[in-house]
Amino acid sequence: MKKYYEIAGIGICIDIPDDKMYEDERSLSEFSVDFCADTHEFTFKTVEKFDVPKGDLITSQPSFRVYRENNAQIRYIGSVQNSWENAYIKAEHIGKKHNIELIENQFKDKIGVHTVLNCLMMEHLVAQNSGFIFHTSFIEYNNKAILFTAPSGTGKSTQADLWHKYKNAEIINGDRCAIKVMNDKIFAEGIPFAGSSQYCKKRTLEIAAVVYLQQAKETTIKRLKGLEAFRKIWEGVSVNTWDKADMASVSDVASKLVRDVPVYLLSCTPDESAVLALLKEIENK
């Protein structure tokens, strides 16, 4: 059985055996399409065990290990910091063909949506398509995007909620978006990755501002430029740091974002003053 999605302008085909096929959840249903051509095809199957990895180990992270064999990139996903043998997902990526193996005793019933999303390697696909995944609270105001970024726990969701409360802004995603270059302009796109946020909508909007947040006793705002702005943007970028091509592409897009879109440092209290300070800057830019 096959299901089709369009995510950040990328066609995705998910092919899973009927007895394992998941039911669409909120995080994916809005991105569903009847069919799309020129797709990345993800074919899932269950196996008793994985073959021993071949090729070169590219990176070892707590939750995944990446190997490269000829033109294939192979990820072993699980608690694999010290050994691939603890993996429960093996994802082999060759161009637009993606072969996913799952350990049978871990997936006896349905394959969950979050497992599927974990296999898509979207940070790589978006990087190949003139963009990057960005950790942010993404709102729509006056038909444009405002993006709030900061370390976890700083108040991205709080600022989005304040804009919804005081300016009736629509919250598109509470955790991340795709940043894309299209027709030489910078856009934010909703994607089906929302963390613990309840917001996960499919929307594409030109960006009015990117706002780096920090907590303070009183609200102040200033525009950042050049390297200072780039560093704040880069904190929120999700990229395969071991992939030189991805790094180069994402760096180019982030540099264009800094050149073309206002980036602000908003030191603020969690109240209406933060909304008014940012609104004044946006309206006067």
Disulfide bonds with the S-S distance in Angstrom:
none
